[in-house]
């Protein structure tokens, strides 16, 4: 038996760190501050280049088209951004849903 189970449909969409970005927090590790979230990027949104200073980020595109550095990524693409390394800008060519994990507190600079 799994020690934690949740249904995404039971979680609300919450405002994300940028306008046009929403989060569903599927799990939060109270000890580390790490989170597993569904992220929704509204079509046409550009997320500026940024850094997560204290958390590694893993993101898997579930739906939509995401562009970075003139390359378009589609469902099934997995991204890894190590803490302290700048990444982006990201452009949502269509509405994008990703499953994303941060292994520490979600901070952005």
C-alpha positions as YAML, in Angstrom:
chain: A
units: angstrom
residues:
- id: 1
  name: UNK
  ca: [0.00, 0.00, 0.00]
- id: 2
  name: UNK
  ca: [1.25, 3.47, -0.82]
- id: 3
  name: UNK
  ca: [1.69, 5.82, 2.18]
- id: 4
  name: UNK
  ca: [0.26, 8.80, 0.24]
- id: 5
  name: UNK
  ca: [-2.39, 8.91, -2.47]
- id: 6
  name: UNK
  ca: [-4.25, 11.91, -3.86]
- id: 7
  name: UNK
  ca: [-6.49, 12.65, -6.82]
- id: 8
  name: UNK
  ca: [-5.67, 15.75, -8.86]
- id: 9
  name: UNK
  ca: [-9.39, 16.38, -9.35]
- id: 10
  name: UNK
  ca: [-9.69, 16.89, -5.57]
- id: 11
  name: UNK
  ca: [-7.09, 19.69, -5.55]
- id: 12
  name: UNK
  ca: [-7.87, 23.29, -6.58]
- id: 13
  name: UNK
  ca: [-5.91, 25.31, -9.13]
- id: 14
  name: UNK
  ca: [-4.04, 28.06, -7.25]
- id: 15
  name: UNK
  ca: [-2.28, 31.17, -8.58]
- id: 16
  name: UNK
  ca: [1.31, 30.42, -9.56]
- id: 17
  name: UNK
  ca: [4.41, 32.57, -9.24]
- id: 18
  name: UNK
  ca: [3.61, 34.40, -12.50]
- id: 19
  name: UNK
  ca: [0.39, 35.72, -14.03]
- id: 20
  name: UNK
  ca: [-1.04, 33.08, -16.37]
- id: 21
  name: UNK
  ca: [0.45, 30.19, -14.39]
- id: 22
  name: UNK
  ca: [-1.61, 28.01, -12.04]
- id: 23
  name: UNK
  ca: [-0.56, 25.23, -9.67]
- id: 24
  name: UNK
  ca: [-2.26, 22.18, -8.18]
- id: 25
  name: UNK
  ca: [-0.21, 21.11, -5.18]
- id: 26
  name: UNK
  ca: [-0.40, 17.32, -5.20]
- id: 27
  name: UNK
  ca: [2.02, 16.81, -2.32]
- id: 28
  name: UNK
  ca: [4.20, 18.92, -0.04]
- id: 29
  name: UNK
  ca: [7.02, 17.51, 2.05]
- id: 30
  name: UNK
  ca: [6.76, 19.46, 5.29]
- id: 31
  name: UNK
  ca: [10.34, 18.56, 6.29]
- id: 32
  name: UNK
  ca: [12.05, 19.78, 3.09]
- id: 33
  name: UNK
  ca: [9.49, 22.16, 1.60]
- id: 34
  name: UNK
  ca: [9.62, 20.15, -1.63]
- id: 35
  name: UNK
  ca: [6.46, 19.91, -3.71]
- id: 36
  name: UNK
  ca: [4.94, 17.88, -6.51]
- id: 37
  name: UNK
  ca: [2.58, 20.01, -8.57]
- id: 38
  name: UNK
  ca: [0.60, 20.12, -11.75]
- id: 39
  name: UNK
  ca: [1.43, 23.38, -13.51]
- id: 40
  name: UNK
  ca: [-0.81, 25.02, -16.08]
- id: 41
  name: UNK
  ca: [0.69, 27.65, -18.36]
- id: 42
  name: UNK
  ca: [-1.92, 29.60, -20.29]
- id: 43
  name: UNK
  ca: [-1.35, 29.79, -24.06]
- id: 44
  name: UNK
  ca: [0.96, 32.61, -25.06]
- id: 45
  name: UNK
  ca: [2.57, 33.01, -21.63]
- id: 46
  name: UNK
  ca: [6.28, 33.73, -21.49]
- id: 47
  name: UNK
  ca: [8.05, 32.88, -18.24]
- id: 48
  name: UNK
  ca: [11.25, 34.93, -17.99]
- id: 49
  name: UNK
  ca: [14.65, 33.34, -17.43]
- id: 50
  name: UNK
  ca: [14.99, 32.52, -13.74]
- id: 51
  name: UNK
  ca: [16.81, 30.42, -11.14]
- id: 52
  name: UNK
  ca: [15.62, 28.21, -8.29]
- id: 53
  name: UNK
  ca: [18.38, 28.83, -5.72]
- id: 54
  name: UNK
  ca: [17.53, 26.03, -3.26]
- id: 55
  name: UNK
  ca: [15.64, 23.34, -5.21]
- id: 56
  name: UNK
  ca: [16.24, 21.11, -8.21]
- id: 57
  name: UNK
  ca: [13.34, 21.10, -10.67]
- id: 58
  name: UNK
  ca: [12.04, 18.17, -12.72]
- id: 59
  name: UNK
  ca: [9.19, 18.85, -15.17]
- id: 60
  name: UNK
  ca: [7.42, 16.43, -17.50]
- id: 61
  name: UNK
  ca: [5.13, 17.87, -20.17]
- id: 62
  name: UNK
  ca: [1.75, 16.12, -20.10]
- id: 63
  name: UNK
  ca: [0.03, 18.26, -22.74]
- id: 64
  name: UNK
  ca: [0.66, 21.27, -24.94]
- id: 65
  name: UNK
  ca: [3.65, 22.81, -26.70]
- id: 66
  name: UNK
  ca: [6.48, 24.54, -24.89]
- id: 67
  name: UNK
  ca: [9.26, 26.52, -26.58]
- id: 68
  name: UNK
  ca: [12.69, 27.35, -25.28]
- id: 69
  name: UNK
  ca: [15.67, 28.59, -27.32]
- id: 70
  name: UNK
  ca: [13.64, 28.26, -30.57]
- id: 71
  name: UNK
  ca: [13.00, 24.53, -29.93]
- id: 72
  name: UNK
  ca: [9.43, 23.31, -29.41]
- id: 73
  name: UNK
  ca: [8.86, 20.52, -26.88]
- id: 74
  name: UNK
  ca: [5.75, 18.36, -26.75]
- id: 75
  name: UNK
  ca: [4.12, 15.82, -24.41]
- id: 76
  name: UNK
  ca: [6.56, 13.26, -23.05]
- id: 77
  name: UNK
  ca: [9.47, 15.69, -22.75]
- id: 78
  name: UNK
  ca: [11.30, 15.64, -19.41]
- id: 79
  name: UNK
  ca: [13.24, 18.67, -18.20]
- id: 80
  name: UNK
  ca: [15.76, 18.94, -15.37]
- id: 81
  name: UNK
  ca: [16.96, 22.29, -14.02]
- id: 82
  name: UNK
  ca: [19.58, 22.00, -11.26]
- id: 83
  name: UNK
  ca: [19.30, 24.43, -8.37]
- id: 84
  name: UNK
  ca: [21.23, 27.61, -8.94]
- id: 85
  name: UNK
  ca: [21.28, 27.26, -12.75]
- id: 86
  name: UNK
  ca: [19.36, 29.83, -14.79]
- id: 87
  name: UNK
  ca: [16.83, 28.46, -17.28]
- id: 88
  name: UNK
  ca: [14.24, 29.97, -19.59]
- id: 89
  name: UNK
  ca: [12.62, 31.98, -20.91]
- id: 90
  name: UNK
  ca: [9.85, 29.47, -21.53]
- id: 91
  name: UNK
  ca: [7.02, 30.18, -23.97]
- id: 92
  name: UNK
  ca: [3.70, 28.29, -23.85]
- id: 93
  name: UNK
  ca: [2.80, 27.97, -27.54]
- id: 94
  name: UNK
  ca: [-0.51, 26.39, -26.44]
- id: 95
  name: UNK
  ca: [-1.88, 25.71, -22.97]
- id: 96
  name: UNK
  ca: [0.73, 23.51, -21.28]
- id: 97
  name: UNK
  ca: [0.19, 21.14, -18.37]
- id: 98
  name: UNK
  ca: [3.29, 19.71, -16.68]
- id: 99
  name: UNK
  ca: [3.91, 17.44, -13.74]
- id: 100
  name: UNK
  ca: [6.69, 19.16, -11.82]
- id: 101
  name: UNK
  ca: [8.72, 18.32, -8.73]
- id: 102
  name: UNK
  ca: [10.87, 20.62, -6.65]
- id: 103
  name: UNK
  ca: [13.00, 18.82, -4.04]
- id: 104
  name: UNK
  ca: [13.16, 21.91, -1.82]
- id: 105
  name: UNK
  ca: [11.21, 25.12, -1.26]
- id: 106
  name: UNK
  ca: [9.85, 26.71, -4.43]
- id: 107
  name: UNK
  ca: [11.74, 30.00, -4.60]
- id: 108
  name: UNK
  ca: [12.46, 31.95, -7.76]
- id: 109
  name: UNK
  ca: [15.03, 34.65, -8.49]
...
